């Protein structure tokens, strides 16, 4: 079970890295922006986004599944508190979903309103 999960995570990481790499090659020749270190800021940006969005969505999704599982277990054990558990679970899920939305907002700001690219 653990080896299958490890292989799936490795495959997902590889897909995300390769998808970010194709975007770097799709840039125009004259569109390279050099930073103070002499490297391409656009390439660094794409690599950062290739990590930002997946990490910002995978980990909140894992937390949401654990929260839903725990709430369902609690409701099954004590049906009398199902309403309170449901309310608390929905508030927690909203906060976890906010993390994924923040990752998306950061990625969009870096793409469209990047202060590091002149």
Secondary structure as the mmCIF struct_conf table of DSSP 4:
data_model
#
loop_
_struct_conf.conf_type_id
_struct_conf.id
_struct_conf.beg_label_comp_id
_struct_conf.beg_label_asym_id
_struct_conf.beg_label_seq_id
_struct_conf.end_label_comp_id
_struct_conf.end_label_asym_id
_struct_conf.end_label_seq_id
HELX_RH_AL_P HELX_RH_AL_P1 UNK A 2 UNK A 25
TURN_TY1_P TURN_TY1_P1 UNK A 26 UNK A 26
BEND BEND1 UNK A 27 UNK A 27
HELX_RH_3T_P HELX_RH_3T_P1 UNK A 29 UNK A 31
STRN STRN1 UNK A 34 UNK A 34
TURN_TY1_P TURN_TY1_P2 UNK A 36 UNK A 37
BEND BEND2 UNK A 38 UNK A 39
STRN STRN2 UNK A 40 UNK A 40
HELX_RH_AL_P HELX_RH_AL_P2 UNK A 41 UNK A 77
HELX_RH_3T_P HELX_RH_3T_P2 UNK A 79 UNK A 81
HELX_RH_AL_P HELX_RH_AL_P3 UNK A 82 UNK A 112
BEND BEND3 UNK A 113 UNK A 113
TURN_TY1_P TURN_TY1_P3 UNK A 115 UNK A 116
#
